[in-house]
Amino acid sequence: MARSMHVRRPATLASLAAELGVSRTTVSNAYNRPDQLSPELRRRVLETARRLGYPGPDPVARSLRTRKAGAVGLLLTENLSYAFRDPAAIGFLEGLALACEDANQGLLLVPANPEKEDVASVHRAGVDGFVVYSVPDDDPHLAAVLERPVPTVVCDQPELASVDRVGIDDEAAITQVANHLIELGHRRIGVVCMRLARDRNDGFVPPDRQRAAHFHVQRSRLAGLAAAFASAGVDWAQVPVVERFDHNTSCGASAAAQILDRDPGITALICTSDILALGALNEARRRGLRVPQDLTITGFDGIHEAERAGLTTVRQPVLEKGRAAGKLLLDAHERTRPRTVTLGTELILGSTAGPPRGAEERWFGP
């Protein structure tokens, strides 16, 4: 005959309240509103809960009751590891986390593969609002976020008339780089840029694709370069621009190789991110090219690795971007129109930019 098993039923909020001789509200406050109880009473509630095996209020039930998840969703249309691998993304994530900490909110990463259109991760995310980090204007995950009845803040891109946004003036920032190189005498340049659209393109980019880019940060940076060099007499249509879908140093190196193989006479490579620029530096070393004597290389972002390499770049406040985005989202005040926070940038003159070799006879001779 099977022996009967007597399993003690788990404690509930009601049974814990009965054991203590207090109301259910008192028990709930010990977990959710500790300021409402004396330290002694709260300690007694928690000690009794541990003795009886009470795990605390059910967070799912609480969210259903309050209609609050207690968390901010961060949408980035990359694989999850990107948030912990890309230096600029790491800085942004730290700033957003700090804002969430200040507001006693959690942070939920909502990754989305850039080559897939499955938006289920957005639909099932239990969050009170979204921060959208640098996505194209035609991204289906962005559309799914905007369908949710929760507040949204965009960082960097896209620019939407109905949504709060935090970013920088990308065109003005990269124009500083262009003007610096023009003053040094560079006219024969190449450009390595991050992805311009959701379709994979790892190669040269014609002007029409540049102008139609769905990633408006890259579109703005290319437009700033085109305008600055055109004013210096450079035919932008003849400038080799190479796009890379993935964002790592290997892609920067291979893109630099594509440009230099096509035109070994290039005197400067302008990269729209520091990661790509660091890869270009690796390729220059592999070819035995001296930087900047044989080849000038510039970046954009101002990450620590670029600073250590002495890269000429644009420093942008990635941590402050994250903090500002979080504050905008968590600001509960009523507002009648979207807000925009534009942060400043700084041109960092490193050791990787110098005058082009033979620039005077090449560009200013008869």
N, C-alpha and C positions, 0 to 999 in steps of 0.2 A: 504494500500500500504506500502510495507516495506521501512523503511528509509534507504537511502544509507549511507554507512559507508565510511568515508575517512580515510584510514590508511596511515600514513606517511611511505614511503619506508625507510628502514634502510640505513644509510650512508655507502658509499663504499670508498675505498682508492682513487678512481678517483674523487668522489664528494667532498671528504675532501680536496684533492689537489686543486680542482677548487675554493672551498670556501676560501682557504688561498692564492691562487694565487702563488702556488709553484708547483714543479714537483712531480710526484708520488714517485720518488726516495727519495726526501727529506722527504716525509711522512714516507716511509719505513725505512729510516735511523733513524728517531726519535724513532722507536721501536727496530730495530735490530742492528744499528750501531750509538749509541748516540754520540760517540766521533767525528763523522763527522759533527755535528751541534753545533752551539753556544748554551749555556744554555738557552738564551732568546728565540731563535727560537724553540728549542725543547719544551720548556714550552708552547709556543703559539700553537704549533701543538697538544700537548696533551690536552690542555684546550679546544680547538675547537673540538677535537674528542669527548671529554666527552659531550660537549654541543649538538653535532649533533647525539650522540649515536653510534659512530663508535667503534666497539669492538676491533680493532687492526687487524693486518694481520692474515689470516687463517693459523694456524700452519701446517695443513695437506697439503695445497697447497704449502706452503713454503718448506716442506720436499720433496714434489714431484719435486719441481723445483731445489732444491740444492742437492737432493739425500742424505740428512743428516737428521737423526731423532733428533739429539741433546741429545741422551740418551744412557746409558750403560745398558745392560740386565744382571741381575744376575740370573743364573740358579741354583736352589737348588732342588734336587729331594726329597722334603718334602712338606707337606701341608704348606700353607702360614704362619700360626701362628707360625711355628717352628722358623722362622727368628726373631721373637720377644719374644720367650720363652726360647730358648736355650742360656745360657750365652756366650758360645764360638762363636755361630753364631751371637749374638748381637754385640760382640766385632769386629768380622770380618766385619759386615755390617757397623759399625761406621767408620772403617778405609777406606772401599771402598767409603763410602759417602763423607769422607773428600777429597779423591783424586778427586772425581767427582766435588765437590765444587771448588777445586782449578782450575779445567779445565772448569768451567761453563757448566758442563754437568748434565743432569738429570739421575736418576737411576730408572730402571723399574725392579721390582721383577717378575721373571718368575717361579712360583712354579710348581711342577709336582708331582702328587701322586706317591709314590714309588711302589705301587702295581698295577698301571695301565700303559698302553702303549700308551695312547693318547698323541700325540706330537703336537697337534694343537696350544697349547700355545706358542711353540717355533716358529712355522711357521708364526704366526700372530704378533709376537712381533716386534714393530717398533723401532729398536735399531741399533746403528752403530757398535756394537761389543758385545761380551758376556764374562762375567766372570763366569766360571763353578766352583761351590763350592762343592767339595768333593762328587763325584758320582762314581759308579762302572764302570769298563771298558766296560761292556756290556749294559750300559743303553741306551735305544732307544732315550731318550731326548738328550743325548750327541751326538749320531749319527746325529740327526736332526740339532743340532747346527753346527756340522762340515760340514754339507751340505750347510749352509748359506755362501755366499761370503763376510763374514765380519771377522775381526780379533777376536781371541779367546785366553783367558788366563785361565789356570786351576789352582785352588788353592787346594793343598794337593793331590788330586787323580782324575783321573788316571794319570800315567806317559805316555805321548804320545811324540813320537820322533819329531812330526811336529808342536807342539804347545808350546808357552811360559808357564812356570809353576812357581808357588811360593809355597814353602813348607818348611818342616824341615826334618832332618834325623831321622825318627821315630824309626828305629831299634837301632841306636846309643843312642837315648834319653832314650828308655825304658831299654836298657842294663845297664844304670846307676842305675835304680831302682833295677834291678835283682842283680847286683853286691853288692849293699848296703844290700839287704836282705840276700844274701849268706854270706857276712861278719858278719852279725848278727847271723848267724847259721841256717837260715831257709832252709829246704829241702822239707818239706811236705807242698806244696802250692796248691792253687786253683786259677783259673783265670776267671774273668767276663769280657766278651768282647762285643763290639757293633756288629751290624749286619755284616755278612761276605758276603752276597749275596742278590739278589733281592727277592729270595724266603724266606718266613717266616719260621724261625727256632728258637723256644724258648726252648732250651734244651742243652744237652751235645753235644760237637763238637768233632768228631774223628779227628785224625791228617791229614787225606787226605782232609777233608773239610777245615781245617786250611790252608793247603798248596795251595789249589785251590781257595782261597777266591778272589772274584772279587773286593772287597774293599781293595786296596793294602796297605792303611795305617794300617788297622787291621792286614792284612797278615804280614806286616813288624814288627809290634809290637809283634805278637805271635812268629815270627821267631827269634827275638832278645831274647825273654824270653827263648825259647827252646834251643838256642845255649848256652846262659849263664848258665842255670841250668844243661844242659847236661855236660858242662865242670866241673861242681861241682859234677858229679856222679848221677844226677837225671835222671831217665828214663822218658822222656817227654811223652811217650805214656800212662803212668800211672797218669799223672797230669790231674785232672778234669778241663775242660774248658767249661764254659757255655756261650751261646750266647743269646743276647736279640735283637729282631728286633726293638722294640721301645726304645727310649732313654729318660728315666726319672728315678727319684729316686725309684719309686715303682718297676720298672724292676730291678734296682740294688739290692733292698731288696729281691725280689723273687729269683733272680739268686744266691745270697749269701746263701739263705735258701736251695736251691737245693744242693749246694756243701756241706754245713755243715750237711745236713741230710744224704748225702751219706757217708761222712767221717768227723765225729766230731773231729777227731784228727788233722785236718788241722791247721797249725799255722799261715799262712799268706794268705790273699786274695789280689791278684793283679788285679786291675780294669783298663781297658784301657781308662777310662774317669773319670773325677771328679764326674760327675752326678751319674754314677753307683756306685762310691765309697761312695758317701754320702748316697745312698740307703743302701749299705752294712753296713755302720755305724749304720743306723737305725735298721737294722736286728740284729746286734750284741747287741745293747742296749735292744732290745725286748727279746733276749735270756738271758739277764743278763751277757753277756760276757764283760770283761774289755778290753779296747783297750788302749795300746798295750799289756798289761800283759797276757791276754788270747788269743788275736788274733790281729795280725798286719794287717792293711788295707792301701793300697796305691792307688793313682789315677793318672790321667794324664790330663793336660791342664793348671792348675794354675788359675782357676776362683776365683772370690772374695769369693764366698760361701765356697770354699775349704780352702782358707786362714783363714777365720774366724773359721772354724772347726779344724784348726791345722793339716790339712791333709798332709801327706808326698806325694809329687806329683812331676810332671815335669811341669814347667811353660813354656808355649810357647807364642810367641808374636802375639796373635790373631788380635789385632788392626793393627799392622804393616803388617801382612799378607794381610789384606784388602787394606791398603794403597798401598803396593807394587804391588798387583795385578792390582789395578786401574791405577797406574803409567805405568806399562808395557803395558796395553791395550791402554792407551791414548797417549803413546809415538808415535808420527807420523813419526819418522825417519825410513828410509828404513833399513831393516836388511836382511841378507842373510841366517841366521839360527836361530832357536828358542833359547830363552834365559831361563836360570833357575836361580831363586833367592832362595838360601837356607839360612834360618834364624836360629839363634842359640836358644838353650833351656837352662834351668837351673834346676838342681835337687834341690827341696825344702825339707829339712829335717824337717818335722813337728813332732807332738807329737803322731802320730798314728802308728809308727813303732818302734819295740824294739825286743830284743832277744826272741826267743821262749821259753815258759815254758818247762823245762825238756829237752832242746835241747841237752845237753851234753850226757846224758845217752841214749837218743833215737837214735842219729846219730853217735856218736863217741865212744860208748861203745863197748864191745866185741861182 
